[in-house]
Amino acid sequence: MRVYEDKNLSDQSFVLEDVVFIRCHLKNCDLFFSGGDFEWAETNFENCRFRWRGPAKNTFALLLGIGLMKPPTAGQPQVPPTVGQKLN
């Protein structure tokens, strides 16, 4: 697992299960998530695209289908801009 700390990262792709972000700023990045463990703390996402795969994609589709989530609209973030704790 790769750890990024106090970094400004832009125009890159990451598999969220393979990285830890601590006090980072990601801009214009593609973030792939399959449903496994991930971690970020005090990290901001600007104009990033979340790509759902595998079980995460199925869960996202189910929540949309039963109305527990609304589809994201242009300019609306898909996750909170800052997360300050481990999420798993």
N, C-alpha and C positions, 0 to 999 in steps of 0.2 A: 504494500500500500504506500502510495506517495503522499507526503504531507506538504502542503503549501501554507506558509505562514507569512503574514504581512506582505502579501504580493498584490500587484495590479495585473490582472490577466485579461487579455482581450483576443477576440477572434480565434478561439481555440475550441476543441472538443474534449469533453471529459466523460468518462463512465463513473457515475457517482459512487458506485460500490468500490471503486479502486482508489479513491482519493479522500483526503481530509483537508478542509479549508479552514484556516484560523485567521481571523482579521484580514480577510481578503476582499478585493473588489473585482468582480467578473463582469466584463462588458462584451456584448455581442458574441456570447459563447453558446455552443450547443451542449446540452447536458442530458445524457442518456441515463435512464433509470429503469431497472428491471424488477425492483421490489426487494432487493437485499439491504443489508446494513449500510448506512452512510452516516457521515458526520460533518457538520460545519458549525462554526461558532463565530459570532460577530462578523458575518460575511454579508456583503451586498451583491445583488444581481441586477444588472442594468441591461435591458434589451436582450436578455438571454432566452433561448428557446429550449423548453423542456421536451424531451422525446421519450415517450413512454414505450416500454418494451415488455414482452412476456407477461408475468403475473401483474405487474404494475399497470400495463396497458388494459388488461382485462378488468382490473378493479376500477380504473378510471372510467372505462366504458359502462360498467355496471352502475356506478354512482351517477353518471350522466343520464343513463337510461331510466333510472327510477326517480330522478328528479332531486337527488340529494346534493348535486353540484350543478352549477350553471356552466355552459360552455364559455371558455375565455373569449373575450372580444379583443379586437385590435387595440393595443396600447395598455391592456389590463394585465398586470403581473399574474403568473400562475401560482406563485408562492409568495409569502411575505418577503418584503425587501431585505429584512435583517432577521437572522435567527441567532439567538444567543445561547443555545444549549445543544447538547447532544440529543439527537432525535430518535435513537433506537433503544 
